[in-house]
Amino acid sequence: MDYQKKYPIAQLPGKYVLAEWNRGYKDLTLSYNGREISYFPSAVKISKGIVIKDEELITIGLKFSERPMMLDLIIDGYHSPVNGMHPVKELKRTAPVFWIITVFALLVALMEGMYVSMDMAALTIVTSLNVLIVAAYVISAIFVGKGKAWAYIMGFCVFSALFLFFLLTLLLRINMWSVLSFIIRSAILGVLIYNMRTAVAVIRHSKYASRSYNDLLDS
């Protein structure tokens, strides 16, 4: 075989599935403890994803990741730590969303500060709240970049709460800018809701997390 790769099993520390194949993922063979699990003469059958059953490992899902293209194994519902589309790696890729939200929050804070600049008491309150909001987004961006699900959930909750507050005040001042802001906020919220499944998957996979796996995911 031209290539081989070991896929650690999250649920079974020290155990792995061995994948061997020729160029173009031809003659792909999967084995566990020296026992052949399955053989695929070409990549056609697994190009759209496939699940095979095994008496010891229950189920083994095979699919190709896109960034970069590589074979991923999902064993009994849990990603192997070396998968290109492991939930932790996928969550890290959402960090730029929170940096965008941070910039958006800073712009809103500046506009609100200008609006209440003549009232020192109101300016102090508004500024304090905006500092906390921006700080929450920065923390979310940093720790989501490290694959932390709690940071994603925190940022999501802050953004959702502010979105609901924005909706309550929208009817009081409908204009071109408020409508544009609504469209932008709705688009961002849609992205956050879509990626929430990744954060949930990270929490689920943390059941079998260990230092050795985290080192692999950080590499």
HUQUIDA-V759553 format. One record per residue. RES is the residue in one letter. SS is DSSP state (@ for helix, = for strand, . for the rest). PSI is psi in whole degrees, 0 to 359 (none if undefined). NEAR is the number of other ideal C-beta (glycine too) atoms within 12 Angstrom. Layout:
RES/SS/PSI/NEAR, RES/SS/PSI/NEAR
This chain:
M/./145/18, D/./324/15, Y/=/156/19, Q/=/152/19, K/=/137/26, K/=/131/21, Y/=/100/37, P/=/143/31, I/./116/33, A/./321/37, Q/./343/27, L/./85/23, P/./133/15, G/./348/13, K/./154/20, Y/=/159/29, V/=/131/41, L/=/125/27, A/=/132/37, E/=/139/25, W/=/165/28, N/=/171/18, R/./136/12, G/./19/18, Y/./36/29, K/=/151/20, D/=/45/21, L/=/126/37, T/=/132/27, L/=/136/36, S/=/154/26, Y/=/124/28, N/./39/18, G/./359/9, R/=/128/15, E/=/128/18, I/=/312/29, S/=/160/30, Y/=/134/19, F/=/117/27, P/./334/16, S/./171/16, A/./356/24, V/@/316/14, K/@/331/20, I/@/7/29, S/./328/18, K/./8/12, G/./140/19, I/=/151/24, V/=/128/21, I/=/155/28, K/=/148/15, D/=/143/24, E/./332/12, E/./316/19, L/./3/32, I/=/283/20, T/=/149/20, I/=/114/35, G/=/137/31, L/=/132/37, K/=/164/27, F/=/134/26, S/=/166/23, E/=/338/14, R/./84/15, P/./176/11, M/=/119/15, M/=/160/25, L/=/130/36, D/=/141/34, L/=/130/45, I/=/109/36, I/=/115/37, D/./40/24, G/./357/22, Y/=/132/33, H/=/142/40, S/./142/44, P/./337/39, V/./3/31, N/./141/36, G/./333/28, M/./30/33, H/./140/39, P/@/323/40, V/@/317/42, K/@/321/36, E/@/321/32, L/@/321/40, K/@/326/31, R/./348/24, T/./356/39, A/@/320/32, P/@/333/20, V/@/319/35, F/@/333/39, W/@/323/23, I/@/317/24, I/@/322/38, T/@/315/30, V/@/316/20, F/@/317/29, A/@/323/36, L/@/319/21, L/@/317/19, V/@/318/29, A/@/319/27, L/@/317/18, M/@/319/18, E/@/323/28, G/@/320/25, M/@/326/16, Y/@/325/18, V/./19/20, S/./337/16, M/./345/10, D/./104/15, M/@/322/12, A/@/313/12, A/@/322/17, L/@/320/19, T/@/315/15, I/@/311/16, V/@/317/24, T/@/317/23, S/@/315/17, L/@/317/24, N/@/325/29, V/@/318/19, L/@/319/19, I/@/311/30, V/@/320/32, A/@/320/21, A/@/319/30, Y/@/321/38, V/@/316/26, I/@/317/27, S/@/313/38, A/@/316/31, I/@/312/23, F/@/335/26, V/@/324/40, G/./341/25, K/./4/23, G/./24/34, K/./118/31, A/@/325/32, W/@/325/21, A/@/322/31, Y/@/315/45, I/@/321/28, M/@/311/27, G/@/321/44, F/@/315/36, C/@/318/22, V/@/313/32, F/@/319/39, S/@/319/23, A/@/317/19, L/@/328/32, F/@/318/28, L/@/319/15, F/@/320/17, F/@/319/28, L/@/322/19, L/@/327/12, T/@/349/16, L/@/319/21, L/./340/12, L/./340/11, R/./69/15, I/./121/14, N/./184/12, M/@/318/10, W/@/323/16, S/@/324/20, V/@/318/16, L/@/318/15, S/@/321/27, F/@/318/22, I/@/315/16, I/@/313/24, R/@/320/28, S/@/319/20, A/@/316/20, I/@/317/33, L/@/321/29, G/@/319/18, V/@/317/24, L/@/318/33, I/@/318/21, Y/@/319/17, N/@/357/30, M/@/328/28, R/@/328/19, T/@/318/33, A/@/319/37, V/@/321/21, A/@/323/27, V/@/316/36, I/@/318/23, R/@/317/21, H/@/339/34, S/@/345/26, K/@/328/15, Y/@/20/28, A/./147/28, S/./169/20, R/@/320/11, S/@/322/18, Y/@/320/34, N/@/324/22, D/@/321/14, L/@/318/25, L/@/332/32, D/@/348/18, S/./none/12
